[in-house]
Amino acid sequence: MNLFSFLIFLLLLFFINLFFVKSNFKNDESYNIPLNVLFNKGKNIRKRVCNECFYKNEVSLIFNSCKVLENVKNNNLNKAKIMSFIRQSPKMIKSYVTLKYKSRFSEILSAKYIKKFLSSKKMLIFDVLFLLGKTYFKYNIMLSILALFKTIFIRFLAVYITQLLSSFLLFHYVNMFSQRTQAYILFISGSNYSSRIIGFFQLNIINYYINIFSEAVQIGLIRILFNQYEVEKIKSILYNSSDYYINTTLTNKYSIMYQCTKRFVISRFNKLSIFTFNYLRYFVLTNLFFKLFEGTYNKYSPSDVKMPGVYSDKKKSLNKDMKYATKREINILKNFCKDTGCHTCGMTCHEKFIGDHQPPVQIIKDMVNYYKKRKFILYFLKLFKLYDTKQRLYPQCIRCSQLQSASVRCKKLRLIPHYKTIRMFHYSSIFHLFLKMLLLTNWKQIIFWDKNSIN
């Protein structure tokens, strides 16, 4: 992992904790004023701030996240305030800082520290086993185990997995349609700057609404598979469906929350707006994950066979003249190919791949012949460094090589869609959705929602 990727990773961890881990905040103080009074400038309108469109604790999450940001924004930074900011930062970052400030590494491995850690985990395991025994293991052991796994599978399938799959597949089909349109109608390749605009729009706008639509798919499936009581139970576990209240004595404490949330909190109707906290969170986390796994926006566009493809990496290519690749160069390209795949379509290269000259040899020859009789133009092109006959060698699959040969021979544009290739950055489309499920929903209650009925 290079330095840039490491910094992106740290940023991603920071924002995950800032946006999500703080949502575990619980306020046990007395409440007597509806929060919507603040949002309506004192007008006591009995309307919930959000019903079935916020995940649990999201308003508290906004308060905690904004409090840290406001403290930094409204004060001049110094060492003491930076340390204060770290202390208020999410608990994963806080744990990391605490760990770093251990005087000796041996303290972490001390018997006292290990015993305390194992003791905390032991109680958790015992609690889970006790709950399993009381909830499911009442009759025949084998039947109880089967019933348990059936319950877990159906509940996770209906509530989580189907939503993730529907969101991922919907975006995949949108990407497929987009690449085909660019390849056969608009003739936009990943080498054009406009392809980056299209990719940015797909990932940050279209996919955001696909994520929202997948929630409707989730609710629809839940209503099909479960009875009315279970549906209401799941919705109460997944979403917030009650008013938020604040204490009248906490006016100053919540003033920061008001200043932040009056712009970010959304109702059922303006959930589709991109000027919201939910979208800000989606944009930051999705793009950080996308960049961490070397995603670029032009990778949502088809590749031009006459130019380096969207999966090309200049660092994983070789300087080359017009001659064929040597055995040594093929071996080097073979190692590159394991990481990048075919630079045009992204398919994994096995034994059958070649070293592809970019630009193609025939194009360089045609360019040289064209400017032989145009020396005056050639002089200015060289003067401004616009005339370049240098080539590089990239790994390419046999199919793309054949399509390139036909395109160069016929002197026709040929763009190759590559939507069948799935890389880690493609999962950025559901990364934010996955984090919401993992950190903002009480997924343990999804499995054991009937634990309250235990005698």
N, C-alpha and C positions, 0 to 999 in steps of 0.2 A: 504494500500500500504506500503510494507516494505521499508527499507532504500535503498536497492539495486535497487528496481523497481523505486523509486523516482529519484535516480541518473541517471538511464537509461532514464527516462522521460525527465529530464533536458538536458541530452546529445542530445536526439532526437530533442527537441525544438531548441537547439543551432544549430545543423547541418541543420535543416530545414531552419532556418533563414540565416545561412551562405551560404547555397547552393542555396536557392530559393528566399527569400525575397529581397536579394540584387540584384536580376535580374530586379527589378523594376527601377534600376538606369537609368536615362535619361541624356544624354550629349547633350547639345544644342550648343556646340562650333562648330566653322567652321572646316570642314574637307577638306583636299585636297590631301592626300596620301592614296592609297589603303593599307589596313592592310596586304594584302597578300604579299606586298613588304617585310615586316618584316619577314614573314614566309618563304620567299625564299631567305634570305640572300642578299637582295638588288636587286635581279633579278626581273624586272618588268614583271611578267607573268600575263597576264590578265585572271586569273581564280579565280572564287569566292572561298573564304575560305570554304563556305558550302552553298549548295543550297538544301533546303527542307530536311535537316537532323538536323538542329538546331531549337529548339523552339525560339521564339522571345527573344531578349536581352541576349542570353546565353553567348556571348562573353563578354558583359559588366558584366554579373554575375561573370564570371571567374576572370575578373580584380578586382572586389570588394572583392571577397573571398580571392584571392591570396594576395592582398595588405595587408590585415589584418594579414595573416599568415606570410608573408615575414617580416613585421615590427616586429613581435614577434621573428621570427627565427634569424634575423640578429642583434638583440640587446639583451643586458643583461636585465633581468627582474628586475624591482623594482616597488614600489607602484604607482609611477606616471605613469609609462608605462602600468601597468595593468589597471589603470583607463582610460588611453588613448585608450587601446585596447577595453575596454567596450564601450567607447563613439563611437568607429568606428564599433562596432558589430551591428548585425541586429537590426532593429527598434523595434522588439518585445522584445528583451533582453534589449535594451536601455530604452524602456518604463517601463519595469519591474524594472530596477535599479532606474530610476527617481521616480517611485512610492514608492519604498522602502525608498528613502531618503526624503520623505515628513516629515516635522517636526512633524506634528500631523495628525492623521487619519481624524480629523474633517475637514481638508482642502479639502480632497477629496469629502466630502459630502456637501461642502459649496454651497450656492446658485449660486455664480459666476461660479464655476466649472461645476455644473450640467447644468446651462443655456447655457454655451459655448458648452458642449457636445451635448445637445439636438438641439441646433441651427445648428451645423454641420450636424447632421443626418437628420434634417428637410429639409435642402437644397437638400440633396441627394435624399430623398423621392420625393420631388417636381420635381426634374430633371427627375427621372424615370417615374413619372406619366405624365409629360409633353411629354416626348418622346413616351410613350405608346399612348397617345392621338393623337399625330401628325402622328405616324406611322401606327396605326391600327384603331383607333376609328374615322373613317371618315364617315361611313354610319350607318347601323343599329347596335345598341349597342350590342345586343345579338350575332349577327353574327360576329361582330368584336371581341368579347371576345372569341368565339369559334375558330375563325381564329387565334387569338393570342396563345391560348393554343395548337392548332394544330401545329402552326409554332414552338413554343418552344419545343414541344414533338418531332417532326420530326428532328429538328436540333440537339437537345441534343442526341436523339437516334442514329442518324447517326454519329455524330462527336465524342461523348464521351462514351455513355453507351455501345454501341456495341463493341467498342475497349476494354473497361474494361471487359465486359463479355467474349469476345473471348479469351483474355489473361488468365483470371481466369479459364475458362473451359478447355483451352488447357493444362494448368499446372495441372489441376485436372486429366485429362486423362493420362498425362505423369506419374503422381503420382500413378494412378490406375495400369498402365502397370508395373511400377517399383515395386510396392508392390506385385503384382501377380508373377512377375519374381523372386523376392527374396523369396517368400513363397513356390513356387512350383518347381523352377528350381535350384536357387542358395542356398536355405535354409539358408538365412541370416535373423536373427531376430534383433529386436531393442535392444537386450541385447548384441550384438556383437559390438566391436569398429568399425568394418568396416561399420556398418550401419550409423555411424556419418559422415564418409567420403562420403558415397552415398548421404545422406541428404544435406550435404554442397554443393556437386556438383550439385544436383538438383536445390537448391534454388539460388545459386550464379552464376551458369554458364548456365544451361539449361533454367531457367526461364528468365534470362536476354535476351536471344535470342528470347524467346517467346514474350516478351514485344516488341522487335523490329519488329517481324513478325506481331504483332497485329496492328502496324502502317500501314503496307501494307493492312491489312483487312480494316482499317479505310478509307484509300484513295480509295480503290476499291468500298466500299459502297457509299462513297460520289459521285464518278463518276456515279454510277448507279442511285442514287436518285435525283441528281441535274443536271441542264444544265451546259454547258461549262463555261459560265460567272460566275455562282454561285460557280462552282468548283474552279476556279482561285481565286475568292474572299475569299473562305474559306481557301485555301492554303496560301494566303497572310496574313490572320489573324493568322493562326496556326503557320506557319513556317517563318523563315527568308529567303528571297530570293533576297537579295541585298548585294552589297559589303559594307564592313565596312571601314570607312576612319578615319584617325587621323590627327591632326594638327602637322605641322612640329615643332612648338614651344613646343610641349608636349613630347619631346623625353625622358626626365628623368622620367616624370610621367608614361609613357607607357613602360618604360624599364622593370618594374616589371611584367607588363602584358605580355610582350613578353617572359620573362624567364619562366613564368608559362604556357602560352598558347601554346608555341611551342611544348610542350610535350603532351598537352591535347586536343587541337583543332583537330577535325577529319573531314575528307572529306567524300563524299558519299561512297567511296570504303572501307575505313578502319573504318567505323562506327562499324563493327562487332568485332573490336579489343577490348580486355579487358584492354589494357594499355592506357586508355583514361580517361578524366575527367568525362565523362558521366557514365562510369562503376564505377569509384571511388565513385561518388555520389550515384549510385544505391546500391553498396555494403554496404556503411556505413548506409544509411537510412533504407534499407531493413532489415539488421541484427539487428539494434537497435529496430525497430518495432517488429521484431520476438522475441527478448529476452524480451522486455517489457511485452509481453503477454505470457511469460513462455514457449516459443517454444524451443525445443531441436531438433537437427538434426536427432536423432534416431526416431523421430515421423513420419518420412517418410518411415519407415520400419515396417513390420508386427510384431506382438507380439508373443512370445513363451508362450504357455499356462502353461508351467511348471515353469515359472519365472515371477517376477513382470513385468507387461505390460508397454508399452511405456507411458501410461497415469498415471502410478502409482506415488504416492507422499509419500515418507517415513514419512513426517510430518503429513500426513493425513491417517495414518494407526495405528494399535494397536499391542502391544506386545501380543503374544498368545502362549499357549501350544497346544497340539494335540486335545484338547477337542473342542466341537462345541461352536460357539459364543453364549453368553448369550443374554437375551432380552435387557439388558442395553448396551451391546457392539453393538448390531444391531441398536439401536437408535443413537448411536454415529456415526456408519458407514453410517447411512442414511443421516446425516448432511454432512459427507465427500463426499458422493455420489453426492450431489447436485453440488459440485464444480468440482470434478474430473470425474464423470461418472464411468462407468465400467473401471477398470484399464487395461483391456486387449484390448477392442475394442473402448472404449471411448463413447459408447452410454449412453444416459441419463438414470439413474436408477430411476424407479418409485417405486411401491410397491414390485414388484417381483425382488428381488436381494438377494444375500447371502453374508456372510462373507467368503472370500476365503483365505485359509492358503497358505502362500508362504514361503519357498517351500512347495509343497503339502505334506500332511501327509504320503501318501504311499511312496513317495521318501525318506523322512526322515527315515521311518521304514526300507526300503531296504538298506539305507546307514549304519544304525546302525547294521543290521544283517551282512552286508558285512564285516565290520571291526571288528566284534567280534572275528573272527579267524585270524585276521591280526593285532595283538596288537603291533607288532614291528613298522609297518608302521603307525599305529594310534598314537603311541607315538610321532613320528616326526611331524605328521600333527598337533597334539595339541601343540607341541613345537613352531611351526611356525605359529600357529593360523590359520591353513587351514581347521580345522575340526570344523564345526559350525552346530549345530542342532536347533538353534533359529529360530522361525517362527514369521511372522507378518500377521495381518489380513487386507485384502484389500476388498473394495466393488467390487462385480462382478455380471454381469447379468446372468440369468439362462442359456442362450444359450452357453456362454463361459464356464460356469461351467460344462455343459454336455460334451462339446468338450474336456475339460480338463480331465474329468473322463475317457473318452474313450482313450485318449492319454496315460494317466498313466497306465491304465489297460493293454493296448496293447504294452506299452513301445515303442511308436513311436513318432517321432517329429511331432508336429502340430503347424503350424504358422498361425495366423489369421490376414488377411489384415483388415484395418480399414479406407479405403478411403471414406466411406460414412459419416464419422463423420467430421463435419466442426467446427473448433474452430477459435477464433479471430486471432491466429498467422498464420492461413492459408491465411489471407488477406494480409500478408506481400508480397505475390507474385505480388500484384497490387498496393501496397502502393506508391511506387516510381512513377509509371505511373499516379496514381491519383494526386499526388502532382504536377507533370509536367503539367497536364491538368489544375489544379486549379490555379497554381501560375505562370506558364510560358506562357500560352496561354491567349489571350484576349477574354475570353469566353463571356463577355458581348456583344462584337461585333458579336459573332456567332448568338445571338438572334436578334440583331438589325443591321444586316449588311446592311439593306436597308434604314438606317436612313439618309444617304446622299442624298437620292432621295426625301426627304421631301421638299415640296415647302415652 
